């Protein structure tokens, strides 16, 4: 993407499964103690055995099979960095596709304990596929519902966003290459961010849990488009005098109306009329200029039509043979 150009892929053309890494769990997660007896309360705390369940919901209904990460029992902070591949492909998604994430704990025995859940839409408000790292707030003790709209969104409400959330959004934009990289300035910025994280984490780190996932990026932005539908986008041309490049998907393709007109003009009945046609002085000059072209030069549609119309008057012209052969529609024979 450069200047006014915007290159993109359509989601209906991507025949690949939905893939993303589940990174880590952030926040102060209390290590569970066995409540079976008083003696157990004095024993050393055990780390939770956590895994993340990932499921795809389309238009509020589950779609395909759910996938889960491996158990991670190496202790806080919980770190998976595991690539998850769903059974659904990008071309099968709708604009209301949502990823449902649930964190479960197996350290208490046979019964699984739900730590929390969250939902994130795969497409943003501009119908573009989300990319980069996404930090989702888990709803403690609640299983993500998968409905649209959902009651358990992973996105932090705007009125609760602080300086830390704002910086994380900028880092996501930076990692996608949308912010220029300056080495010396980047080092200073990230050092300041670490201090802000420590300060903010000490204030509210114990109140919330966050799950970090990393959505894969493609070479260009992916825009949602339903398979088989006509591609329509609002015109990017504004009311200014700036020159805007507009992509024409039919540029260079065969014009069916013009092709039909040429076939009718070359019908068998025209052979009787064209036999007695003579070019005017201006037409004759154009024909002579065309005859001077090298044999490998491709003729335009108007030039081919002109030579075909006056083909009988060129029967004595030796140079017209190669040009006439280029005017013949061999597919009509």
N, C-alpha and C positions, 0 to 999 in steps of 0.2 A: 504494500500500500504506500503510494507516494503521491504528494500533491492532492489533487481532487479525485484520484482513482481509489476505488474501494473494491478489493478483490475478496470474494467469499465463496464458500461451498454451500450447497443446499443439503439439508439433512436427509432428504429423500434419496440422495445419490450416494450416501455413505453406507456401504454394505459391510460394516464392521460392528462387532458387539460392543456394548457400552462398557467401558473400562475406566477404572479410576483407582488410585491408591488410598487406602485408609491409613492415615499417618499416626496420630497419637491422641491421647486423652490428657487434657490440661485441667488444672485446678487441684485443690487439696481433697483427695479422695480418702476418707477414713478407712483404715484397715479394719476388717471385720474381726470381732472376737466371738468366740463361741459362747452363747448365753446359757448353755445347758446347766452350768453349776457355778458356784461362787469361786471355786478353785480355778476354773478356767479363766476367770476375769483377771487373774494375776499372772497368767502365762504370757509369753512373748507374743506380740501381735503378729498375725499372719497376713501376708499379702493376698489380695483378691485375685482370683483366676477369672479374668475378664475376656470376653470376646464380643465382637460387633456383628450384628445381623444386618444385612443389607438387602432391601427388597425394592422393587420398582412398582409404583402405582400409576396407572394411567386413567385420567378422568375419574379419580376417586375409587378405583377398583384395582386389586392386585393383578399384576401382569407378569407372567413367567415365574420361575422358581427363585426363591431367596437364596442368598449366599452368605456365608459367615467366615470371619477371620479365624486364625488359629488362637488357641488359648495363650495368654501372656501372663506369666506369674513371676516375672523378674522384678516386680515392684515398681512403685512410683518413680518417675512418671511413666505411665503405661504407654508403651511404644510398640506399634505393629509394623508400620511401613510395608504393608502387604497389598499387592495388586489384586483388585477384585474385578472379575469379569462376569457380567450378567449374561443371561441367556437371550436377552433382547438386543436387537441391532438398532443403530441410530435411525435407520430409515423407517423403523416401525414406531417411532416416538410420535406423540402429539404435543401440541403446545402446552398442554396441562399435565405433562409427565413430571412426576415427583419421585425423589429418592427418599426412602424411609430408612432411618438408621436407629437401631436399638442396641443398647449396651447391656449385657447380661453378666452376672457374677455366679460362678459355680463353686466358690470356696466354702459355702455353707453346707455342702452335702449334695444329696440327690436333687433337691429342689433348686431350680434356677431362680435367682433374685434379679428383678429388673432394676437396673441402676437409673436408666432414663432413656428417653427417645427424642428424636427431632426429625424434621422434614425439611428438605430443600428442593425447590423447583429446578429442573434442568435447564430451563430457558428463562431469560430475564424479560422485563416488560417490553423490550424491543424485539422479542422473538429471536434473540441470539443465544447460542449455546454458552452456558457459563464455563469459564476456564479458570485455572489457577487455584490457589489454596482457598478453602472455605472454612471459616471457624464457626462452628454451630453450637449454640447454647442448648444443652440437654435439659429437658423437663424432668426433674427428679421424680422418680417413682411413677411416671406416666408413660404409657406405651403410645408411640406416635400413631395417630389415627389413620393417616393416608387419605383423608378426605380433601376435597377441593371446594372452597377454601378450607385450610386446615386450622385446627385449634392448637397445634403444637409446632409452630414454625421455629426453625433453627436460627433464623435471622434475628439479631438483637433489635428490639424496637428502637426507633429513632430517638425517642425521648430519653432512652436509657444509654445511648451511645456516649462514650466519653472520649478522651484523647487517645486512649489505647486502641479503641475500635477504629477511629479515624485513621490512625497511622497504619494499622493492619490493612485497611483498604488501599492505602497508597502503596504499601509494599507489594500487594497483589498486582496492582497496575504496573509497578516497577519491574516485577518479574516477568510480566507479559511483554516487556519491551516498549511500553507506551510512555515511559519516562526516560529521558536521556541518562545514560550512565556516566558519571564523573567520579573517578576513583577517589580522589582526596575528599570530595564532598560526601561521597557515599560512606566512607569510613567514619567521618564525624557524625553523620546522621544516624547510623546504626548504633554507635556508642551511646548517643543520646536516647535512642529508643530503648536500649537495654535498661538504662536508668529509670525511664518512665515505666517500663514493664515491672521492674522490681517494686517501684513505689505503688503502682496501681494494684499489683498482685497482693501486696501486703494489706491493702484495704479491703478488697472484695474477692480475693482468690478463694476464700473458704465458702463463699456463698453460692458460687456457680461452678458447674462443670462444663467444659467445652470439648467437643470432638472436632479434630482437624482432618479434613479430607482434601485431596488434591485432584481437581478435575483436569483431565488431559487436554492439551492444546493441539490444534492442527496448524498447518502452515498458514492458513487464512481463517478468518472468522467463519463460523458455521451459522447460517440463518435457517430458521425453520421453514419448511415447505412440505406440504402434504403430497404424497406420491400421486401422480396423475393429475394434479390441479394446475391451472394456469398460474404462472408466476407473475404477481402483481406487486409493485412497490409504489408508494407515493412519489411523485416527481421530485427529485432533489433540486430542481431549478428554482431559485428564489427570485425575488422581484428586483434584483440588482443586475448590473450589466456585466458581471463576471462570466467568463467562459467556463462552462461546466461540461465535463465529459460524461455522456450518457451511454451506457452499454446497450447495444442493439443485438440481441441473440440471433436475429435473422439476417444479419449483415453477411453478404457473400453467398447466401443460399439462392436457390433457383426461384425466380419470380413466376409463380404458376399462371397468373393472369397474362403476363407478357409471353410466356412459353405457349399458351393456348392461342394467343393472337398470331404468333409467328407460324404456328402449324396451319391455321386457317388461311393465312396469306400465301402459304406454299401448297395449297390444295391443287388437285389435278386440273380443275377448271381454269386456274390462273395461267397454266401453260399456253393456252390459246391466246389469251390477252397479252401476256408478256412478250410473245414472239414479235410483236410489232411495236414495242416500246423503244423509244430512242431517248438517251439522256440529254438533258439541257447542257449548256456550256458550263454552268457551275457544277452540275453533277459529273460532267466529263472530267473536269479538273480534279474533283475528289477521287474519281476512279483511277486516274493516272497516278495520283499520289499514293494510293493504296497499292497499285501494281509495283511501285518501286520499293515496297517493304521487303526486307529479307524473308526467305521462305520459312524461317523458324518463328517469326513474330506472330503472336496471337491477335486475331482481329476482334474488334469490339462488336457488340450486337448490331449497332447501326451500320457498321462497315460491312458486315456479312449480309445484312438485309439489302444494302445498296447493290452489292455485286450480284446477289441472287435475282433481284428485280430486273437488272439489265444484262442478264447472262447471255441472252441470244445475240446481243450486239457485240459481245466480246469473243465470239467463236473464232474470229480471225486473229485474235491477240494471243500470241504464244505465252506471254508472261502471265496471263490470267489463269492458266491451268492450275497451278499450285494454290492460288488464292481461291479459286472456285471449289477445289476439293475441301478446303477448310470451311466452306459455306454449307456443305451438304450435311443434313441431319441423318447420319447413318443409322440412327435408331429407328427411323421411320421406314426403312427399307424392308 
